[in-house]
Amino acid sequence: MEIRWILKVLFGLAAVLCSVVVGIMYTKLSFVDWPYVIGGLILFGVAFLIPRKKKKIKTE
C-alpha cells in the first residue's frame, strides 16, 4: 500500500533530520544533544522495520 511507503519515507527523513541536528550541534557547540540521538535511532529503526511490500503467499 502507499501508506507504508509514505510512512517509511517520513520516518527516514525525520531520522536524517535528527542526525543533521546532532552533527551541527557537535561541530558548532562540541556537545551532543542526546534526545536527538535517541530520537534519530528510534525513527531509523521504525523506518527500517516497516516492510516495503506485502509478501504474496502461493496457494495451490
N, C-alpha and C positions, 0 to 999 in steps of 0.2 A: 504494500500500500504506500501511498505518497506520504502519509503521516510519519511513518518510520524514517523515511529518507529526510524529511524536514527536521524531525527531532534529532537525528544523528548529526546533521549539519549544524543545527543551532547549538547543541551541546559541544560539538567540536570547536566552533567559533568562540564560544564562551571560555573554553579551556585555553585556547590560544590567547585570548584577551587577558585572562588571568596570568598566563605565563609572561606576556609582554609587560604587564604592570609590575610583576616581580622583577623582571630584568631591568626595567627602568629604575625602580626603587633601589636595587642593589648597586647599579652603576653610578647613580647620582647621589645616593644618600648612604651607601655602604652598609645597609641592613636589609633584611628580608622581612616583608610583612607576611607572617605565617598564615593568616586566614586566606590570603590569595593563593598561597601554595597548596593548602589543603583543598580549597575550592577547585583549583585547577586540576588536581589529581582526581578528585571525585567526578568532576564533569568529564574528564578524559576517559575515566573508567566506564561511566554510563554511556558515553558515545561509542566506546569500543564494544560494549556488550549488547547494544541494540542490533539485532540481526538486520541485514540488508534485504534479504529475500526470504520468503517463506519456502521451506523445503517441501517439495512435492513428494507425496508418498505413492509409490506404484502399487496398484491393486490389480490382481489378476483373477 
